[in-house]
Amino acid sequence: MNAMHDGSIKVALIEPEAGDVGWISEMVRSGDAPVSVTDEIAAERPDIADAEIILLGLGDLGEVEIEALTRLHAGFPQTPLIVLAGPGVAARAGEAVGFGAQHVLAKSGLTPAKLSSALRYFLRYAPDELTHTA
């Protein structure tokens, strides 16, 4: 997981809630970490092989969401996977980590500074060394 040539962090944003894509993308870009959002989509799984960090928006933690989370983790095991959680997932953050997330951030408390901090943190540490929730 190395930063791109220009020093920016290559982030893939996967957000199934089309209404959340724009404000999350803007929040990612307005933090103090230099980022390049590679995919800004409201779909289940884009071509994200070159992303350094995956941001996955989840509003719930039902069967479909668990399957998407475990499939992303299995497909990209060395890429940090940060879940941007709606209220149903935020209350079950430990379960999300058990299914492959390295970190869970509640959408309701998301700020550019908090998101930048998480991005920098996971570029510094390998995802298989530790997991944690907030």
Summary of the structure (lengths in Angstrom):
residues: 134
radius of gyration: 13.1
end to end distance: 22.5
largest distance: 39.0
contacts: 431
relative contact order: 0.19
helix: 39%
strand: 21%
